[in-house]
Amino acid sequence: MQSPLPVRKEANHYRVQKARGKAVDILYSLFRYALVIGISFIIVYPLIMKFSIAFKDKTDIYNPTIYLIPVHFTLDNIKMAMQILDYFPLLGNTLLFVVVTTLLTTASCALAGYGFARFSFPGSNILFALVVLTLLVPTSTLMVPMYLHFRSFDILGLVQLFTGKDGINLLNTYWPSVITSATAIGLKAGLFIYIFRQFFKGMPKEIEEAALIDGAGGVKTFLRIMLPNAVSPMITVILFCFVWQYNDTFFTSLFMSEVALMPTKVSSLAAQANALLPGLLGTGAGGSNIKADPNHVAMIIDTGILLAIIPLILLYMVVQRYFVESVERSGIIG
């Protein structure tokens, strides 16, 4: 008959190990939650500050007891920022431009990615490597050649042949961005081509072989079969492209410095606020040289930045779940 003493020792040892395991799990959970909360606060804190400033009256600027919650709530900052930006016409113009370029970029990059994934031709691997290397090329090195190219735009010398001119000046129009988006050389196009190429490469070739037997060619197979199955990478590319195009200041200032778009308007918001704020407040009437309060100007600038990023916040709130699912699916397939 077994002595009860070893059994008790074994049971006590099991309880101790179990208690230690629970303690480790609890400590790990606390550390994980503290880390996530800390990182989330670092990310959300600037947004909280901008919301606080947007509803803060200018009399609260010099009150040291006010930090996040204003004492005097007001909508004057939002109204002034909207007047300076001409907000709703500017937002409509920007969204139209971004939607068009996003759709063109998605379509052209999907076609290019499908070509790299399914069609083999001499130098295809080298060409795809060059496409990926475009992600490493600094955009500043492309500034001068792209500017000169679209200042005297020509296709195979046809413009000079038929008109006798050196080319067509496309600067300060939407055409440079439309052309680069439609030809898969736009903003971050190399990354989008890579995403589509990895997705199409992971799809079974039997699907295309069955379509070929049914009489479908390459274009019909792409449009009718491959593209409808590429919903996950399409959502990923559309969202990335939309956000990056909306926030882009490099190409918009290079090609469209005189076109009213949100990035260029926000970048010049400080100068416009300094010039227009005294008139909006009625302190610059009669030709007086009264300057705006720099702290009040800073409040208007923060409010204008908040108004600029609100469409992206709303977009994220609506499509966040679909975006996460699309990234997971495209990552598994790719």
C-alpha positions as CSV (number, residue, x, y, z in Angstrom):
1,M,0.0,0.0,0.0
2,Q,1.4,3.4,-1.0
3,S,2.2,5.9,1.7
4,P,0.0,9.0,1.7
5,L,3.0,11.3,2.3
6,P,4.5,11.1,-1.3
7,V,1.0,11.6,-2.7
8,R,0.5,14.7,-0.6
9,K,3.9,16.1,-1.6
10,E,3.1,15.4,-5.3
11,A,-0.3,17.1,-5.0
12,N,1.3,20.1,-3.2
13,H,4.0,20.4,-5.9
14,Y,1.3,20.3,-8.6
15,R,-0.7,23.1,-6.8
16,V,2.5,25.2,-6.5
17,Q,3.4,24.8,-10.2
18,K,-0.2,25.6,-11.2
19,A,-0.2,28.8,-9.0
20,R,3.1,29.8,-10.4
21,G,1.8,29.3,-14.0
22,K,-1.3,31.4,-13.2
23,A,0.9,34.2,-11.7
24,V,3.1,34.2,-14.8
25,D,0.1,34.4,-17.0
26,I,-1.4,37.3,-15.0
27,L,1.9,39.2,-15.1
28,Y,2.3,38.6,-18.8
29,S,-1.3,39.8,-19.4
30,L,-0.7,42.9,-17.3
31,F,2.5,43.7,-19.1
32,R,0.8,43.2,-22.5
33,Y,-2.2,45.4,-21.6
34,A,0.1,48.1,-20.2
35,L,2.2,48.0,-23.4
36,V,-0.8,48.2,-25.6
37,I,-2.4,51.0,-23.6
38,G,0.9,52.9,-23.6
39,I,1.4,52.6,-27.3
40,S,-2.3,53.5,-27.9
41,F,-2.0,56.6,-25.8
42,I,1.1,57.8,-27.6
43,I,-0.7,57.4,-30.9
44,V,-4.1,58.9,-29.8
45,Y,-2.7,61.7,-27.6
46,P,-2.0,64.2,-30.5
47,L,-5.5,63.6,-31.8
48,I,-7.0,64.2,-28.3
49,M,-5.0,67.4,-28.1
50,K,-6.2,68.6,-31.4
51,F,-9.9,67.9,-30.5
52,S,-9.3,69.8,-27.3
53,I,-7.8,72.8,-29.1
54,A,-10.5,72.9,-31.7
55,F,-13.2,73.6,-29.1
56,K,-11.1,75.9,-26.9
57,D,-11.8,79.6,-26.8
58,K,-8.9,82.0,-27.3
59,T,-9.3,83.3,-23.8
60,D,-8.3,79.9,-22.5
61,I,-4.9,80.1,-24.1
62,Y,-3.2,81.9,-21.3
63,N,-5.0,80.1,-18.5
64,P,-2.4,77.8,-16.9
65,T,-5.1,75.7,-15.1
66,I,-6.6,74.5,-18.4
67,Y,-5.0,71.4,-20.0
68,L,-7.3,69.1,-22.0
69,I,-10.8,70.2,-21.1
70,P,-11.6,73.8,-22.1
71,V,-13.5,76.1,-19.7
72,H,-15.1,78.0,-22.5
73,F,-16.3,75.8,-25.3
74,T,-16.6,77.4,-28.7
75,L,-16.9,76.5,-32.4
76,D,-15.1,79.7,-33.6
77,N,-11.8,77.9,-34.3
78,I,-13.6,75.4,-36.5
79,K,-15.6,78.1,-38.3
80,M,-12.4,80.2,-38.9
81,A,-10.4,77.2,-40.1
82,M,-13.2,76.3,-42.5
83,Q,-13.3,79.8,-43.9
84,I,-9.6,80.0,-44.4
85,L,-9.4,76.6,-46.0
86,D,-12.7,77.0,-48.0
87,Y,-13.2,73.6,-46.5
88,F,-16.1,71.8,-48.2
89,P,-15.2,72.8,-51.9
90,L,-11.6,71.9,-51.1
91,L,-12.6,68.6,-49.5
92,G,-14.9,67.7,-52.5
93,N,-12.1,68.6,-55.0
94,T,-9.6,66.5,-53.0
95,L,-11.8,63.5,-52.6
96,L,-12.6,63.5,-56.3
97,F,-9.0,63.6,-57.3
98,V,-8.0,60.9,-54.7
99,V,-10.8,58.5,-55.7
100,V,-9.9,58.8,-59.4
101,T,-6.2,58.3,-58.9
102,T,-6.8,55.4,-56.5
103,L,-9.0,53.6,-58.9
104,L,-6.6,54.0,-61.8
105,T,-3.6,52.9,-59.6
106,T,-5.5,49.8,-58.4
107,A,-6.5,48.8,-61.9
108,S,-3.1,49.4,-63.5
109,C,-1.1,47.7,-60.6
110,A,-3.5,44.7,-60.6
111,L,-2.9,44.3,-64.4
112,A,0.9,44.6,-63.9
113,G,1.0,42.2,-61.0
114,Y,-1.0,39.7,-62.9
115,G,1.4,39.9,-65.8
116,F,4.4,39.4,-63.6
117,A,2.8,36.5,-61.8
118,R,1.5,34.5,-64.9
119,F,3.4,35.5,-68.0
120,S,7.1,34.5,-68.5
121,F,9.2,36.5,-70.9
122,P,12.9,37.2,-71.2
123,G,14.0,39.5,-68.5
124,S,10.8,39.3,-66.5
125,N,12.6,38.6,-63.2
126,I,15.0,41.5,-63.8
127,L,12.1,43.8,-64.6
128,F,10.2,42.8,-61.5
129,A,13.3,43.4,-59.4
130,L,13.6,46.9,-60.9
131,V,9.9,47.4,-59.9
132,V,10.6,46.4,-56.3
133,L,13.8,48.6,-56.3
134,T,11.6,51.6,-57.1
135,L,10.5,51.5,-53.4
136,L,14.1,52.2,-52.4
137,V,14.7,55.2,-54.8
138,P,14.2,58.5,-52.9
139,T,11.5,60.6,-54.4
140,S,13.7,63.6,-54.4
141,T,16.0,62.1,-57.0
142,L,12.9,61.8,-59.4
143,M,11.9,65.5,-58.9
144,V,13.8,67.1,-61.7
145,P,13.3,64.5,-64.4
146,M,9.6,64.1,-63.7
147,Y,9.1,67.9,-63.6
148,L,10.9,68.4,-66.9
149,H,9.0,65.4,-68.4
150,F,5.6,66.8,-67.7
151,R,6.6,70.4,-68.4
152,S,7.2,69.3,-72.0
153,F,5.1,66.2,-72.2
154,D,5.4,64.2,-75.4
155,I,4.7,60.6,-76.5
156,L,7.3,59.1,-79.0
157,G,7.7,62.6,-80.5
158,L,4.1,62.7,-81.8
159,V,3.3,66.1,-80.3
160,Q,6.4,67.7,-82.0
161,L,5.7,65.9,-85.2
162,F,2.1,67.1,-85.6
163,T,2.2,70.5,-83.8
164,G,5.9,71.5,-84.1
165,K,6.1,72.2,-80.4
166,D,8.5,70.7,-78.0
167,G,5.7,69.2,-75.9
168,I,2.6,70.0,-73.9
169,N,2.9,71.7,-70.5
170,L,0.8,69.5,-68.1
171,L,2.0,71.2,-64.9
172,N,-0.7,72.7,-62.6
173,T,-3.2,70.2,-64.0
174,Y,-4.5,66.8,-62.9
175,W,-2.9,65.1,-65.9
176,P,0.5,64.2,-64.4
177,S,-1.1,62.3,-61.5
178,V,-3.7,60.7,-63.8
179,I,-1.1,59.5,-66.3
180,T,1.3,58.1,-63.6
181,S,-1.6,56.4,-61.9
182,A,-3.0,54.8,-65.1
183,T,0.4,53.5,-66.1
184,A,1.3,52.0,-62.7
185,I,4.2,54.4,-62.0
186,G,2.4,56.5,-59.4
187,L,2.8,56.9,-55.7
188,K,4.0,53.6,-54.1
189,A,3.0,51.7,-57.3
190,G,5.9,49.2,-56.8
191,L,4.5,48.0,-53.5
192,F,1.0,47.6,-55.0
193,I,2.4,45.6,-57.9
194,Y,4.3,43.4,-55.5
195,I,1.1,42.8,-53.5
196,F,-0.9,41.8,-56.5
197,R,1.9,39.7,-58.0
198,Q,2.2,37.7,-54.7
199,F,-1.5,37.1,-54.6
200,F,-1.9,36.0,-58.2
201,K,1.2,33.8,-57.9
202,G,-0.5,31.9,-55.1
203,M,-3.7,31.1,-57.0
204,P,-3.9,27.7,-58.7
205,K,-3.1,27.6,-62.4
206,E,-5.9,25.1,-62.9
207,I,-8.4,27.9,-62.8
208,E,-6.8,29.6,-65.8
209,E,-6.4,26.3,-67.7
210,A,-10.1,25.7,-67.3
211,A,-10.9,29.1,-68.6
212,L,-8.5,28.6,-71.5
213,I,-10.4,25.4,-72.4
214,D,-13.6,27.3,-72.3
215,G,-12.2,29.7,-74.9
216,A,-11.2,32.7,-72.6
217,G,-8.1,34.6,-73.5
218,G,-5.7,36.3,-71.2
219,V,-7.6,39.5,-70.8
220,K,-11.0,37.8,-70.3
221,T,-9.5,35.4,-67.8
222,F,-8.1,38.3,-65.9
223,L,-11.3,40.4,-65.9
224,R,-13.8,37.6,-65.4
225,I,-12.0,35.1,-63.1
226,M,-8.8,36.4,-61.5
227,L,-9.8,40.0,-60.7
228,P,-13.1,39.0,-58.9
229,N,-11.1,36.6,-56.7
230,A,-8.6,39.4,-55.8
231,V,-10.9,41.3,-53.5
232,S,-8.6,41.0,-50.5
233,P,-5.5,42.6,-52.1
234,M,-7.7,45.1,-53.9
235,I,-9.1,46.4,-50.6
236,T,-5.6,46.6,-49.1
237,V,-4.3,48.5,-52.1
238,I,-7.3,50.8,-52.3
239,L,-7.1,51.8,-48.7
240,F,-3.3,52.3,-48.7
241,C,-3.4,54.2,-52.0
242,F,-6.3,56.4,-50.8
243,V,-4.6,57.4,-47.5
244,W,-1.1,58.0,-49.1
245,Q,-2.6,59.9,-52.0
246,Y,-4.7,62.0,-49.7
247,N,-1.7,62.9,-47.5
248,D,0.8,63.3,-50.3
249,T,2.5,66.7,-50.5
250,F,5.5,65.9,-52.7
251,F,3.8,65.1,-56.0
252,T,0.9,67.5,-55.4
253,S,3.3,70.4,-54.8
254,L,5.5,69.4,-57.7
255,F,2.8,69.0,-60.3
256,M,-0.2,70.9,-58.9
257,S,1.2,73.8,-56.8
258,E,-1.6,76.1,-58.0
259,V,-4.5,73.5,-57.8
260,A,-6.6,73.6,-54.6
261,L,-6.0,70.3,-52.9
262,M,-6.0,69.5,-49.2
263,P,-2.2,68.7,-48.8
264,T,-1.1,71.9,-50.5
265,K,-3.7,74.0,-48.7
266,V,-2.8,72.7,-45.2
267,S,0.9,73.1,-45.9
268,S,0.3,76.9,-46.5
269,L,-2.3,77.2,-43.7
270,A,0.1,79.1,-41.3
271,A,0.7,81.9,-43.8
272,Q,-3.0,82.1,-44.7
273,A,-4.0,82.2,-41.1
274,N,-1.6,85.0,-40.3
275,A,-2.9,87.0,-43.2
276,L,-6.6,86.4,-42.9
277,L,-7.2,85.9,-39.2
278,P,-7.2,89.7,-38.3
279,G,-9.8,90.3,-41.0
280,L,-12.0,87.5,-39.7
281,L,-11.8,88.8,-36.2
282,G,-12.4,92.4,-37.3
283,T,-9.2,93.7,-35.8
284,G,-7.5,94.4,-39.1
285,A,-10.3,96.7,-40.5
286,G,-9.5,100.1,-41.8
287,G,-6.1,99.2,-43.1
288,S,-4.5,98.8,-39.6
289,N,-1.4,96.6,-39.3
290,I,-2.5,94.7,-36.3
291,K,-1.0,91.2,-36.4
292,A,-2.8,88.0,-35.3
293,D,-1.9,86.5,-31.9
294,P,0.7,83.7,-32.7
295,N,-0.9,81.4,-30.1
296,H,-4.3,81.9,-31.6
297,V,-2.9,81.2,-35.1
298,A,-1.4,78.0,-33.8
299,M,-4.9,77.0,-32.5
300,I,-6.4,77.7,-36.0
301,I,-3.6,75.6,-37.6
302,D,-4.2,72.7,-35.3
303,T,-7.9,72.9,-36.0
304,G,-7.3,73.0,-39.7
305,I,-5.1,69.9,-39.5
306,L,-7.9,68.2,-37.5
307,L,-10.4,69.0,-40.2
308,A,-8.0,67.6,-42.8
309,I,-7.6,64.3,-41.1
310,I,-11.3,63.8,-40.1
311,P,-12.2,62.1,-43.4
312,L,-9.4,59.6,-42.9
313,I,-10.6,58.9,-39.3
314,L,-14.2,58.3,-40.5
315,L,-12.8,56.1,-43.3
316,Y,-10.9,54.0,-40.8
317,M,-13.9,53.7,-38.5
318,V,-16.0,52.4,-41.4
319,V,-13.6,50.0,-43.1
320,Q,-11.3,49.0,-40.3
321,R,-12.7,45.4,-40.0
322,Y,-12.6,44.8,-43.8
323,F,-9.0,46.2,-43.9
324,V,-7.7,43.8,-41.2
325,E,-9.4,40.9,-42.9
326,S,-8.0,41.8,-46.3
327,V,-4.5,42.2,-44.9
328,E,-4.7,38.7,-43.2
329,R,-6.1,37.0,-46.3
330,S,-3.7,38.6,-48.7
331,G,-0.8,37.7,-46.4
332,I,-1.9,34.1,-46.2
333,I,-2.4,33.7,-49.9
334,G,0.7,35.7,-50.8
